[in-house]
């Protein structure tokens, strides 16, 4: 079974432009001592890895960190739920990218692990408080929800099984999640409507290339709002001494 791809003839051109703008945005974050967090949620095989890969191509690795979030470790499970995310908040001039996030409580724990209604409501309130704290501390939070149809979801999982170099990506939990697809659709809708202090960008990734471009543009739309011209000015004292370099 094949997966439909978007025949985008200008994909490479658009990607190069976005990479350049992302580089400038990272410089701005560094020069202004800003902090940014990018959260990626979505179905398995929706394209989260592809988006992260394109961010990695554009950005200096010294200025950002990617955190793949899976089940908590023994140490993490012995602390309050949000502890491991508090420990991964970015420092000044840094960007943190979360491949899945604290929203796992409202998704996989709700759908597959039986999170009760009262626990769900408590988690919603805890997440809202956490994201309000991020806003109060001038941390830019960008949330992407990557979405595919059920048929695209199925086709991509089968494609992983059919290609030897992709088989390692397919797990039993991926199949279990697909079997709960209808419940996940409800959970994603609830997540986006209930936790929208920082708005969700819902990205159609049925066509991978189109989805990547849309996701990168959503990141830039949020990061570029606060870029100031002074970011690219000379450091103090440099312009007065530039002539020394030409002697």
Beta strands, then each sheet from edge to edge (+ up, - down):
strand 1: 35-42
strand 2: 64-68
strand 3: 94-99
strand 4: 139-147
strand 5: 200-204
sheet 1: 2+ 3+ 1+ 4+ 5+
end
